[in-house]
Amino acid sequence: MPINHATISTTQDVVRPTLVEVNLSRLRGNFTAIKKAVAPAKVMPVLKANAYGHGLVRVAQFMQELGADAIGVAVLEEGLLLREAGITIPILVLGGVLGNQIPHFINHDLTITASSITKLQNIEWAAKALGRIAKVHLKIDTGMERIGVHYYSAEGFLRTALDCQNVQVEGIYTHFANADAADLRHARLQLQRFQEVLSFYRRHGVERPPLVHAANSGAVLQLPESYFNMVRPGILLYGIYPSDAVRRSIAVKSALTWKSRVVYFKVITPGHPVGYGSRWQTQAATRAVTVPVGYGDGYFRSMSGRAQVIIRGAKYPVIGAISMDQIVVNIGDDSAYNDDEVLLIGETEGASITVEDLAAWAGTIPYEILTNINTRVPRVYSE
Ligand SMILES: *Cc1c(COP(=O)(O)O)cnc(C)c1O
């Protein structure tokens, strides 16, 4: 039977034992909790990087069904994929745009982030040449120094936008650098700068763009003053808090389980090292199982020596270096059999392993764990 990744990741009848299971009821619960907390502001779920590993197309379809007002993605190709999949709600591409990409945005009704006067003019000319109207959101840099027009020189940008004829300015936004911190001084300073930029419209008696937004997950949790009339939660939607420091003012639950199965059992006799580099060696006879997952799936090699998995309700350590496609688990004197379920991220009655645990073992943040679960790991969806 010929197998390719596209087919195994779209069928529910998955053959690969290593898979990600996304609980749609939990996604719905998280979306609803956020929507309720920020009402009457609109919600733009952020679905970049394969919907934080949860599967871009299926999550987008689900968000559209749930009544999301728009979708945010990072790059043009993510937006194109969603349009091909039949998503009809507005899609804002949050990243910077290059000249040759502009016609693709316009032809597929994707909303462009205009992040400089030059880029705005390029959008205007491209739209004029096509005889179309381009939809844009203006991006103001209030303290992130990534993309956007600096708050202290935004007037010329806003004036230019007012003069455009083939550009429809649907929104204006900024992005916080520290909204997930315990100390919110920098976030408040950014908010104040953004409000000063917005005062341009009142001062000149011209209409403000209809959508004004700033809040990422951290701000959704901690800065209600920043909701304006739309928010852009990413990680919170998936049930993960953006940092340990953040106030957990909205209850959400992780929607993702990462599982595999025991594919091999053996007893390792004393003095026999395990894995590449022989980094770990048995002292006594050790019962061990092999599990078909590795750094090629996004199970980071840097977790070697720290990672644990759950088998039959108990936690066991991963031993030796994590390989590209396989790990070895020390089950001590316990028993496990071929086909037994192995939880890499998930919970059972007695034990749980969280995205935060993997992030700590790998020395990174939950975002990086989620977005690195490779596309060769099929995604399945449960209610
Ligand atoms: C990624 C991103 C978000 C969502 O961030 P979270 O911390 O996951 O909520 C919102 N806005 C922009 C511009 C982003 O790049």
The ligand as an SDF file (V2000), in Angstrom:
LIG
                    3D

 15 15  0  0  0  0  0  0  0  0999 V2000
    1.8150   34.7840   17.2370 C   0  0  0  0  0  0  0  0  0  0  0  0
    1.1040   36.0550   17.2980 C   0  0  0  0  0  0  0  0  0  0  0  0
   -0.0370   36.1880   18.1050 C   0  0  0  0  0  0  0  0  0  0  0  0
   -0.4950   35.1130   19.0770 C   0  0  0  0  0  0  0  0  0  0  0  0
    0.4230   35.0130   20.1350 O   0  0  0  0  0  0  0  0  0  0  0  0
    0.1160   34.0930   21.4170 P   0  0  0  0  0  0  0  0  0  0  0  0
    1.1670   34.4730   22.3940 O   0  0  0  0  0  0  0  0  0  0  0  0
    0.2680   32.6820   20.9550 O   0  0  0  0  0  0  0  0  0  0  0  0
   -1.2490   34.4060   21.8480 O   0  0  0  0  0  0  0  0  0  0  0  0
   -0.7410   37.3750   18.0310 C   0  0  0  0  0  0  0  0  0  0  0  0
   -0.3180   38.3780   17.2260 N   0  0  0  0  0  0  0  0  0  0  0  0
    0.7790   38.2870   16.4460 C   0  0  0  0  0  0  0  0  0  0  0  0
    1.1850   39.4470   15.5920 C   0  0  0  0  0  0  0  0  0  0  0  0
    1.5310   37.1280   16.4730 C   0  0  0  0  0  0  0  0  0  0  0  0
    2.6310   37.0460   15.7190 O   0  0  0  0  0  0  0  0  0  0  0  0
  1  2  1  0
  2  3  1  0
  2 14  2  0
  3  4  1  0
  3 10  2  0
  4  5  1  0
  5  6  1  0
  6  7  2  0
  6  8  1  0
  6  9  1  0
 10 11  1  0
 11 12  2  0
 12 13  1  0
 12 14  1  0
 14 15  1  0
M  END
$$$$
